Structure formats: C-alpha cells, structure tokens
Amino acid sequence: MEFPLEINGDDLKYPEWQEPVRQALLELNKEKLKAQVAAAEAAIAHRLQALSQSSNHQPERWAIEDAQAILRVLKRDILGPG
C-alpha cells in the first residue's frame, strides 16, 4: 500500500481531497476529529463523483482507496462505535 500523502509535506499530488485527509490524521482532539473525518470523506466523495466521468486516473483511484482505508482505521480505532 502506498501512503496516499506525505503527512509533513506540502507537495500533495491531489490536494483537493488529500489535504482534508491530512488534517484528519493530524487532529488530536476527538470531537474535532469527527468533523475532520467527515470533511475528508466528503472531499473524497466529491472527487470520486468527478472521476466517474473518466476511465483514466487509476493511480488517483488507488490513492483514494488507501486514504479511505486510513479513514476507516481512524473511525474504528480512535472514534470508536457510534
């Protein structure tokens, strides 16, 4: 699995959705984390909708899958059920 973004880097390949994911990864406050994860998921959904019009962009789709896996781990391990 390729990590979908550099946590400390400013050189994001897909900043439209990677920046919200990075913000979620860096958030320490559990309540703020919920909002950050939701924002990241919304940005990813928006981008996936745009990508649905094209068959290209496979590397970005793979990066999105990795980011979604990371968000699932944050939700499961840090935010917990509910």
N, C-alpha and C positions, 0 to 999 in steps of 0.2 A: 504494500500500500504506500503510495506516495503521499506525503503530507501535503494537504491542499493549500497551504500557505506558510509563509515564514512569520512566526509569532512576533519577532522583534524587527523584522524587515519592513521597509517602506515600499518595496518593489513587488506589489501584488499583481499577478497576471490577470486576474478577474476581480478588480476591486469592487465592482457593483455588489457582489454577494460575499466576497472574501472578507471585506472589512467588517461587516456585521458579525461574521463567524469569529473573526479575531477578537472583536470586542467581547463576545460571549466567553471566549477562552480566557481572557484576561480579567473578567469580572470576579471579584471576591465576595461581594455582597449577594446573598442568596436571593433576596427579593428582586434586586436589580438584574440578577442573572436570568430570572424567569422572563423578564422583558427583553433582555438581550437575545436569548434563545429564540423567542417569538419573532423578533425583528430579523434575525438571521434566517429563520425558516421562511418568513415572508419574502425576503430578498431572493432566496433560492427558488421559491415557487414562482416568483415573477420572472426570473431568468429562465427557468425551465419552460415556462409558457412561451417566452420569446424563442427559445431554441426549438420548440416543437414545430416551427415553420421551416426548419432546415435539417438536413441529414448530416451536415458537417458538424464540427465542434465536438468530436468524440473525446479528445483529451479534456475538454472542459466538463463534459458529462461525467467522466471518471473522477475528476477533481470534486465535482458536486457530490457524487456518491460517497467519496471519502469524508467530505465535510458533513454530510447527513449522518454518517456513522459516528462521527465525533460528537455531533449534537445529541444523538441518541444516548451516548455514554454520559454526557453531561446531565441529561434529563434523568437517566436511570440512577447514576451513582451519586450525584450531588443534590439534585432537586427531589428525587425520590417519587413515590407514587402520589398521585393527586395533583 
